[in-house]
Amino acid sequence: MLKITVLSLSMLLLSSCVLTKVVTVPMRVGGAIISVIPGVGDGIDAAIDETADVIDAIPI
């Protein structure tokens, strides 16, 4: 029973959704923090969000 549970949990953690979220969530948080910089912050935040969207779309 333990082997089945471990196998199920590892399959869940290794799914593409979890892997891409591990990468993109810190990117989005960093973009949100950078967006408070007057003038250039919004442009940088938009570029980071577009990059994170592309990473989310990668079929792993």
MIMAR-791905 format. One record per residue: residue in three letters; x, y, z of N, C-alpha, C, O in turn. Coordinates in steps of 0.05 Angstrom, whole numbers, padded with zeros to 5 digits, always signed. Atoms other than C-alpha are relative to their C-alpha. Layout:
! MIMAR-791905
ALAXYZXYZXYZXYZ;...
This chain:
! MIMAR-791905
MET+00017-00024+00000+00000+00000+00000+00017+00025+00000+00011+00045-00013;LEU-00018-00023-00002+00057+00047+00016+00013+00006-00027+00016+00029-00035;LYS-00011-00004+00027+00088+00036-00053-00019+00014-00019-00012+00031-00034;ILE+00021-00012+00017+00023+00054-00087-00003+00029+00007-00006+00046-00011;THR+00002-00028-00009+00017+00117-00045+00023+00017-00009+00019+00039-00019;VAL-00024-00015+00008+00088+00139-00059+00000+00004-00030+00007+00025-00040;LEU+00001-00002+00029+00080+00124-00133-00021+00021-00009-00016+00037-00028;SER+00021-00019+00006+00015+00164-00136+00008+00028+00006+00004+00046-00010;LEU-00009-00026-00007+00045+00223-00100+00022+00010-00019+00023+00034-00026;SER-00022-00009+00018+00107+00224-00144-00011+00006-00028-00001+00025-00041;MET+00012-00006+00026+00064+00222-00207-00014+00027+00001-00013+00042-00018;LEU+00013-00026-00003+00024+00281-00181+00020+00022+00000+00015+00043-00013;LEU-00020-00021-00002+00086+00321-00164+00015+00004-00026+00025+00026-00032;LEU-00016-00002+00025+00120+00306-00231-00018+00007-00024-00008+00007-00046;SER+00016-00008+00022+00061+00327-00273+00008+00027-00010+00020+00043+00005;SER-00009-00024+00012+00073+00384-00320-00011+00025+00013+00002+00046+00015;CYS+00012-00024-00013+00026+00431-00284+00016+00008+00024+00022+00032+00028;VAL-00015-00007-00024+00064+00427-00219+00028+00010-00007+00038+00029+00005;LEU-00027-00008+00007+00132+00432-00253+00001+00028-00011+00019+00044-00004;THR-00001-00027+00012+00115+00494-00293-00008+00021+00021+00002+00043+00020;LYS+00008-00019-00021+00082+00527-00233+00023+00005+00019+00026+00027+00029;VAL-00023-00004-00017+00145+00516-00192+00019+00021-00012+00032+00036+00002;VAL-00017-00020+00013+00182+00558-00244-00014+00027-00003-00001+00047+00002;THR+00013-00025+00007+00130+00610-00261-00011+00016+00024-00012+00041+00022;VAL+00010-00015-00023+00102+00629-00193+00021+00019+00011+00014+00042+00016;PRO-00020-00020-00009+00168+00660-00168+00004+00022-00021+00010+00045-00014;MET-00002-00020+00020+00173+00695-00235-00022+00021+00002-00016+00045+00001;ARG+00023-00019-00002+00104+00726-00227+00002+00017+00025-00005+00040+00024;VAL-00003-00015-00025+00118+00746-00155+00021+00021-00004+00018+00044+00004;GLY-00021-00019+00006+00183+00779-00177-00010+00023-00018-00003+00046-00014;GLY+00011-00020+00018+00146+00815-00233-00019+00019+00015-00019+00043+00009;ALA+00018-00017-00016+00094+00840-00184+00015+00019+00018+00007+00042+00021;ILE-00017-00017-00017+00148+00867-00138+00013+00022-00017+00014+00045-00009;ILE-00014-00019+00017+00185+00900-00196-00020+00021-00011-00012+00043-00017;SER+00020-00018+00012+00120+00932-00222-00005+00025+00016-00017+00044+00006;VAL+00004-00024-00016+00121+00983-00165+00021+00021-00007+00018+00044+00002;ILE-00020-00020+00008+00182+01018-00195-00013+00019-00020-00023+00010-00041;PRO+00012-00020+00018+00157+01082-00228+00013+00000-00027+00037-00001-00030;GLY-00010-00003+00027+00164+01086-00303+00005-00026-00014-00009-00033-00033;VAL-00008+00024+00014+00196+01021-00322-00012-00026+00012-00010-00047-00001;GLY+00010+00023-00014+00163+00973-00273-00022-00015-00015-00022-00040-00016;ASP+00022+00013+00014+00101+00960-00314+00009-00015-00025-00001-00037-00030;GLY-00010+00013+00024+00139+00943-00377+00015-00026+00007+00012-00046-00007;ILE-00014+00023-00009+00184+00895-00340-00019-00022+00010-00015-00046+00004;ASP+00020+00019-00010+00125+00863-00305-00015-00014-00024-00020-00038-00023;ALA+00014+00011+00023+00089+00853-00372+00018-00020-00015+00009-00041-00023;ALA-00018+00019+00014+00151+00820-00403+00003-00026+00016+00004-00047+00005;ILE-00002+00024-00017+00158+00773-00344-00025-00017-00001-00024-00041-00002;ASP+00026+00015+00002+00084+00755-00347-00002-00015-00026-00012-00037-00027;GLU+00001+00013+00026+00089+00740-00421+00018-00025-00001+00011-00045-00012;THR-00018+00022-00001+00149+00696-00409-00011-00023+00017-00009-00046+00009;ALA+00012+00021-00017+00114+00659-00353-00023-00014-00014-00027-00038-00010;ASP+00022+00012+00015+00053+00648-00398+00011-00020-00020+00000-00042-00024;VAL-00013+00019+00019+00099+00616-00450+00010-00025+00013+00006-00047+00003;ILE-00009+00023-00015+00130+00571-00398-00023-00017+00009-00021-00042+00008;ASP+00024+00016-00008+00061+00550-00373-00011-00016-00024-00022-00037-00020;ALA+00011+00013+00024+00042+00531-00445+00018-00023-00010+00009-00038-00027;ILE-00018+00022+00009+00102+00483-00453-00011-00027+00008-00016-00031+00032;PRO+00010+00027-00007+00076+00412-00457+00023-00018+00009+00038-00028-00007;ILE-00021+00018-00011+00122+00372-00411-00012-00027+00004+00003-00045+00013;
